[in-house]
């Protein structure tokens, strides 16, 4: 079974339903899909266009990328100058970098629509360049951007899978040597789904770190809204837990809230590899070192605060060292052992699901 078929199976929907869902979202792109002109529906190759060069310069930056500028210039080029796969794939990446999984879903929907509407007329006309433009979607750049948004929302993921099915269908008539190989992108998506706990996970088993949030997401205070996915639930639990921990006497309630969301929703092991171990990522070495350093320095308040931070990130809720350090901090901070004893009584819930089940250190 191909990796794309694995994603289809994980989506829990039939291929025809996935395609229909993706196609129904193409209506929003009608102005982008309009031909540049009757004589030249896909316009001219933008290789020497100033706007295209500015997009490439932004994409090639190591840091400080202006994704808003890329999106604006891509819209201008695709609606006024050309229909070009390089511009479209750069747009997909910029939307992912800016808006996360939802942005990627909209970007690949546009890509599929362009491929269906214009096919071989799309620029660049050179076969190798066309193939490279599409295969760039499986690059390290895409992988790094997706890692900023590790929590999978299956409804959005279904849209992405459906759009990729539509895109793949447009390649079916091409010779094998000319057919773009998107397996790199499919592998990235499958790994992300597995590391999030699989398609059946009620709450994503991994969570972004606070410093991973992009600037445009940190300026506004989180607001409570209707929960529509496990990702929403986890984000709002973080807000509530933080509030409780900052209240006098509220630390234990905030800790229990986060642990309940992260532990009690784990009803089965995440998908296993051939050796019977999960593919969840192990704790970061710097996290281990920081915990040990705070412990040796006897910085108990800082140590407790850091365990709270770690508990909400990645798959650290399955890393028992975090719980041990929290227990140690409470023993040293409190005049009695009440909170520490309460913490210990909750460990049995985690031991059965985490000990020996994941990568070394999880």
C-alpha positions in Angstrom: 0.0 0.0 0.0 1.4 3.4 -1.0 1.9 6.1 1.7 -1.0 8.2 0.2 -3.2 5.1 0.6 -2.1 4.8 4.2 -3.2 8.4 4.7 -6.5 7.7 3.0 -7.1 4.7 5.3 -6.2 6.8 8.4 -8.7 9.4 7.3 -11.6 7.0 7.9 -13.3 8.2 4.7 -13.7 6.8 1.2 -11.5 8.2 -1.5 -14.6 9.5 -3.4 -15.8 11.4 -0.3 -12.3 12.9 0.3 -12.1 14.1 -3.4 -15.6 15.6 -3.2 -14.8 17.4 0.0 -11.6 18.9 -1.5 -13.4 19.8 -4.8 -16.2 21.5 -3.0 -13.6 24.0 -1.5 -12.3 25.0 -4.9 -15.1 27.5 -5.4 -13.3 30.1 -3.2 -10.5 30.1 -5.8 -12.5 31.0 -8.9 -10.9 34.4 -9.3 -7.4 32.8 -9.1 -8.4 30.1 -11.6 -9.6 32.5 -14.3 -7.3 32.4 -17.4 -4.8 35.2 -17.7 -6.1 35.9 -21.2 -7.9 34.0 -24.0 -4.8 33.8 -26.1 -2.5 32.7 -23.2 -4.6 31.2 -20.4 -1.5 30.6 -18.2 0.3 33.8 -19.2 4.0 34.1 -19.5 6.8 32.3 -17.6 7.5 34.6 -14.5 11.2 33.6 -14.3 12.4 37.2 -14.8 9.5 38.9 -13.2 10.5 41.2 -10.3 7.7 39.9 -8.0 8.7 36.3 -8.6 12.3 37.1 -7.7 11.1 38.8 -4.5 9.2 35.7 -3.6 12.2 33.5 -4.2 14.4 35.8 -2.1 11.9 35.6 0.8 11.6 31.8 0.6 15.4 31.4 0.6 15.8 33.5 3.8 17.0 31.5 6.8 14.9 33.7 9.2 12.7 36.7 9.1 10.6 35.5 6.2 7.7 37.8 5.3 5.0 35.2 4.6 2.4 37.9 4.2 4.4 39.5 1.3 4.8 36.0 -0.3 1.1 35.5 -0.2 0.3 39.0 -1.6 2.8 38.7 -4.5 1.7 35.1 -5.2 -1.9 36.3 -5.6 -0.9 39.1 -7.8 1.2 36.9 -10.1 -1.4 34.1 -10.3 -4.3 36.4 -11.0 -2.6 38.9 -13.3 0.6 37.4 -14.8 0.9 33.6 -14.9 -0.2 30.2 -13.7 3.0 28.8 -12.4 3.7 25.8 -10.2 6.6 27.4 -8.5 4.5 30.3 -7.4 1.7 27.9 -6.2 4.0 25.7 -4.2 5.7 28.7 -2.6 2.2 30.0 -1.7 1.3 26.6 -0.1 4.4 26.8 2.0 3.8 30.5 3.0 0.2 29.7 4.0 1.5 26.7 6.1 4.1 28.8 7.8 1.6 31.6 8.5 -1.6 29.8 9.2 -0.6 26.2 10.0 -2.5 23.1 8.9 -5.5 25.2 7.8 -3.3 27.3 5.6 -1.8 24.2 4.0 -5.2 22.7 3.3 -6.2 25.8 1.4 -2.9 25.9 -0.4 -3.1 22.3 -1.6 -6.7 22.8 -2.6 -5.6 25.6 -4.9 -2.8 23.5 -6.2 -5.1 20.6 -7.1 -7.6 23.1 -8.8 -4.8 24.6 -10.9 -3.6 21.2 -12.0 -7.1 20.1 -12.9 -7.9 23.3 -14.7 -4.7 24.0 -16.6 -2.6 20.8 -16.5 0.3 20.7 -18.9 -0.2 24.4 -19.7 1.1 25.4 -16.3 4.5 27.0 -16.1 7.3 26.2 -16.0 7.1 24.4 -19.3 10.3 22.4 -18.9 9.4 19.0 -17.7 12.3 18.8 -15.1 11.5 22.2 -13.7 7.8 21.3 -13.4 8.6 18.1 -11.6 11.1 19.8 -9.2 8.5 22.5 -8.3 6.0 20.0 -7.2 8.5 17.7 -5.4 9.7 20.8 -3.4 6.6 20.2 -1.3 8.4 17.2 0.2 11.4 19.3 1.1 13.0 19.9 4.6 11.5 23.4 4.4 8.0 22.0 4.4 8.8 19.5 7.1 10.3 22.2 9.4 7.2 24.4 8.9 4.8 21.5 9.7 6.8 20.7 12.8 5.7 24.1 14.2 2.1 22.8 14.1 2.4 19.2 15.4 -1.2 18.8 16.5 -3.3 17.1 13.8 -6.9 18.1 13.2 -8.4 15.2 11.3 -11.1 17.3 9.6 -8.4 19.6 8.1 -6.2 16.6 7.4 -9.0 15.0 5.4 -9.2 18.1 3.1 -5.4 17.9 2.6 -5.6 14.2 1.7 -8.5 14.8 -0.7 -6.7 17.6 -2.5 -3.6 15.4 -2.9 -5.8 12.7 -4.3 -7.0 15.2 -6.9 -3.5 16.3 -7.7 -2.2 12.7 -8.1 -5.1 12.0 -10.5 -3.8 14.7 -12.9 -0.4 12.9 -13.0 -1.9 9.5 -14.1 -1.5 10.2 -17.8 2.2 11.1 -17.5 5.1 8.8 -18.3 6.7 7.3 -15.2 9.9 9.4 -15.7 7.8 12.6 -16.0 5.5 11.9 -13.1 6.2 14.0 -9.9 7.1 12.0 -6.9 5.3 13.4 -3.9 6.1 10.5 -1.6 8.4 12.9 0.4 5.4 15.0 1.3 3.2 12.0 2.0 5.8 10.6 4.4 6.0 13.9 6.2 2.3 13.9 6.7 2.1 10.3 7.8 4.9 10.8 10.3 3.2 13.9 11.7 -0.1 11.9 12.0 1.6 9.0 13.8 3.6 11.4 16.1 0.3 13.1 17.0 -1.1 9.8 18.3 -2.8 8.5 15.2 -6.2 9.2 13.6 -8.1 7.8 16.6 -6.5 10.0 19.2 -9.1 12.1 21.0 -6.5 14.7 21.9 -3.2 15.1 20.0 -0.4 13.3 21.8 2.1 16.0 20.9 1.8 19.8 21.4 3.7 22.8 20.1 6.1 24.6 22.3 5.4 28.2 23.3 8.5 29.5 21.5 7.3 27.7 18.3 4.3 30.0 18.0 5.0 32.6 15.3 4.9 36.3 16.1 1.5 36.9 14.6 0.0 34.3 17.0 1.5 35.7 20.2 0.2 39.3 20.0 -3.4 38.5 20.9 -4.4 36.9 24.2 -6.1 33.5 23.8 -9.9 33.6 23.8 -12.3 30.9 24.7 -14.4 29.6 21.9 -16.4 26.5 20.9 -14.2 23.4 20.9 -14.3 21.6 17.5 -11.2 19.4 17.7 -8.7 17.8 20.1 -6.3 20.6 19.2 -8.8 23.2 20.3 -9.3 21.3 23.5 -5.6 21.1 24.3 -5.0 24.8 23.5 -7.9 25.9 25.7 -6.8 23.6 28.5 -3.4 25.3 28.5 -5.1 28.7 29.0 -7.2 27.4 31.9 -4.4 25.5 33.6 -2.1 28.6 33.4 -4.8 30.7 35.0 -5.3 28.2 37.8 -1.6 27.9 38.5 -1.3 31.6 38.9 -4.1 31.8 41.4 -3.3 31.4 45.2 -3.6 27.7 46.0 -4.5 26.9 42.4 -1.4 25.0 41.3 -2.8 21.5 42.0 -6.0 22.2 40.2 -4.1 23.5 37.1 -1.8 20.5 37.2 -4.6 18.1 37.4 -6.5 19.8 34.6 -3.6 19.5 32.2 -2.9 15.9 33.3 -6.5 14.9 32.9 -6.7 16.3 29.3 -3.3 14.7 28.4 -3.6 11.3 30.3 -7.3 10.5 30.6 -8.0 10.9 26.9 -5.3 8.4 26.0 -7.4 5.3 25.7 -5.0 3.2 23.5 -1.3 3.2 22.5 -0.4 5.4 19.6 0.5 3.5 16.3 3.4 1.1 16.8 6.4 0.3 14.5 7.5 -3.2 13.5 9.4 -3.6 16.7 6.3 -2.8 18.8 7.4 0.7 19.9 5.7 3.9 19.2 7.1 6.5 16.9 6.6 9.3 19.4 9.6 11.6 19.6 11.8 11.2 22.7 12.4 14.1 25.1 14.9 16.7 24.0 18.4 16.4 25.5 18.3 20.1 26.5 15.1 19.5 28.4 16.7 16.7 30.4 19.8 18.8 31.1 17.7 21.8 32.2 15.7 19.7 34.7 18.8 18.2 36.1 20.5 21.6 36.4 17.6 23.1 38.3 17.5 20.1 40.6 21.2 20.3 41.4 20.9 24.1 42.0 17.9 23.4 44.3 15.9 26.0 42.4 12.6 24.3 43.5 10.1 27.0 42.4 11.8 27.2 39.0 11.9 23.4 38.7 8.2 23.1 39.4 7.4 25.8 36.9 9.5 24.1 34.3 7.8 20.7 34.8 4.5 22.5 34.2 5.8 23.9 30.9 7.1 20.5 29.8 3.9 18.7 30.7 2.0 20.8 28.1 4.6 20.4 25.3 5.5 17.6 22.9 4.9 14.1 24.4 6.4 15.0 27.7 3.2 13.9 29.5 4.5 10.4 28.8 8.0 11.1 30.2 7.9 10.0 33.8 11.1 12.0 34.7 8.9 15.2 34.5 6.6 13.8 37.2 9.5 12.8 39.4 11.0 16.2 39.3 7.6 17.8 40.0 7.3 15.5 43.0 10.8 16.4 44.3 10.1 20.1 43.9 6.8 19.8 45.9 8.6 17.9 48.7 11.1 20.7 49.1 8.7 23.6 48.7 5.9 22.5 51.0 5.9 22.3 54.7 4.0 19.0 54.4 3.8 16.3 51.8 0.1 16.6 51.0 0.5 17.9 47.4 3.5 15.5 46.7 1.4 12.5 48.0 -1.5 13.5 45.8 0.8 13.7 42.8 2.2 10.2 43.5 -1.3 8.6 43.6 -1.8 9.7 40.0 1.3 8.0 38.6 -0.3 4.6 38.1 -2.4 6.0 35.3 0.7 7.0 33.3 3.0 4.0 34.0 0.9 1.5 32.2 0.6 3.6 29.0 4.1 5.0 28.8 6.7 2.8 30.4 8.6 1.0 27.7 6.1 2.0 25.0 7.9 4.6 23.1 11.3 5.8 22.0 14.1 5.6 24.6 13.5 8.3 27.2 9.7 8.5 26.6 
